[in-house]
C-alpha cells in the first residue's frame, strides 16, 4: 500500500508535464498490473460443492450488524471511522490550502507542493509502521501506540491550521507520516485482536473496512461546507472583510480534522483488552 502511495506522490511531481490522459493512463496500468499479480500469484483451494453451506441472504445482512454489538469491535470501528474522517478532510483540501493560503517558493504549482509534502509523509509512514509494529508486538501493547499516534496527528492538524507556511508544512507532513504509519500498523493488529468470531474473520474485517470507506464519501462534503461557509463569512467588526482574507475557512476545517483525531484517540481508551499479554495476532504494517 505504501509503495503505491509513494508512486502516486511521484506522479504528482511530474503532474504538470502529463495530460489528464497521461495521469489516468498511469492509474489504469498500475491497476491492471496489480490485479494480474494477484491473479497469478494467489493460489486458492475452492470448497467442494457438497461442503458449502447454503447462503441465506437475511442472515448475511444481519451478520454485518452482529459484530458491532461487541463492545471492543464497536469502539475499534468508531475510532478508525473518526481517524479516517480527519485524514480524508485534510487530504481533500490540502492542495487548495497550498493554492489559496500558502506562499509556494520557486514558482511551484499546488499539485507539485502536495506531492512534495506527500513524499516525506509516506516515507516516514513506511518506516514508522515497521518500527511501531515490531515494538507493539515486542511489548504486547496496542492502545498506547494508537493513542499517541492519534494525538500526534491531531497536533499536526493544529500546526497546519495555525502556520500556513511551505517549509513548516513539509516538516509537519513528515511528523504526520510517522504518526500515521504507527497508527495504521498497530490499529490493524488491534482490530484482529478484538474480532468477535474467528470463523467470520473476512466478514468482520469487511464490516470494519466500512470505517475506512464511508468517511471518504462524507468527510469531503462536510469539510467543503465548513470551508465555503467560513471563507465567505464577514469577519466580526469588519463588514467588508471576509474569512478568505486570512484563510479562516482552512483554519476551521483543519481544526475540525484535529478534533476528529482527538476523539479517535479518546475512544481508543474505551477498548477493553488485556494489555501486556501475548496478542493473538502479529501486527500488520502499512506495507502489507
HELIX and SHEET records of a PDB file:
HELIX    1   1 UNK A    2  UNK A   13  1                                  12    
HELIX    2   2 UNK A   15  UNK A   17  5                                   3    
HELIX    3   3 UNK A   20  UNK A   41  1                                  22    
HELIX    4   4 UNK A   49  UNK A   51  5                                   3    
HELIX    5   5 UNK A   57  UNK A   66  1                                  10    
HELIX    6   6 UNK A   67  UNK A   69  5                                   3    
HELIX    7   7 UNK A   71  UNK A  100  1                                  30    
HELIX    8   8 UNK A  105  UNK A  107  5                                   3    
HELIX    9   9 UNK A  110  UNK A  139  1                                  30    
HELIX   10  10 UNK A  143  UNK A  162  1                                  20    
HELIX   11  11 UNK A  166  UNK A  193  1                                  28    
HELIX   12  12 UNK A  198  UNK A  200  5                                   3    
HELIX   13  13 UNK A  201  UNK A  231  1                                  31    
HELIX   14  14 UNK A  243  UNK A  246  5                                   4    
HELIX   15  15 UNK A  248  UNK A  268  1                                  21    
SHEET    1   A 2 UNK A 234  UNK A 235  0                                        
SHEET    2   A 2 UNK A 238  UNK A 242 -1                                        
END                                                                             
